[in-house]
Amino acid sequence: MGLESGWVTGPELELTHSQQLTALGNGVLPRQAIAVLRCLRI
């Protein structure tokens, strides 16, 4: 997703797996939108 390694998985964050998934949430959507717009801009 373009995030730094350990962005939500670093042990110092003490997040559960569920909390990590929640933190990532919709983070992929902006990158997908940018990719689509670039493809459509032929």
C-alpha positions as CSV (number, residue, x, y, z in Angstrom):
1,M,0.0,0.0,0.0
2,G,3.0,2.2,-0.1
3,L,3.3,2.5,3.7
4,E,6.6,2.2,5.6
5,S,7.5,-1.2,7.0
6,G,6.0,-1.5,10.5
7,W,3.5,1.3,10.0
8,V,0.8,-0.5,11.9
9,T,2.7,-3.8,12.7
10,G,5.5,-2.4,14.8
11,P,5.7,-4.2,18.2
12,E,6.0,-0.8,20.0
13,L,2.5,0.0,18.9
14,E,1.0,-3.0,20.8
15,L,-1.9,-3.3,18.4
16,T,-3.9,-6.5,18.0
17,H,-4.3,-7.9,14.5
18,S,-7.9,-6.6,14.5
19,Q,-6.6,-3.1,15.4
20,Q,-4.0,-3.2,12.7
21,L,-6.6,-4.0,10.1
22,T,-8.8,-1.2,11.4
23,A,-5.9,1.2,11.2
24,L,-5.2,0.3,7.6
25,G,-9.0,0.4,6.8
26,N,-9.6,2.5,3.7
27,G,-6.0,3.5,3.3
28,V,-5.8,1.7,0.0
29,L,-8.7,3.6,-1.6
30,P,-6.9,6.9,-2.3
31,R,-4.1,4.9,-4.1
32,Q,-6.6,3.0,-6.1
33,A,-8.4,6.2,-7.1
34,I,-5.1,7.7,-8.3
35,A,-4.2,4.6,-10.3
36,V,-7.7,4.7,-12.0
37,L,-7.5,8.4,-12.8
38,R,-4.0,7.9,-14.3
39,C,-5.3,5.1,-16.5
40,L,-8.3,7.1,-17.6
41,R,-6.1,10.1,-18.5
42,I,-4.9,8.5,-21.7
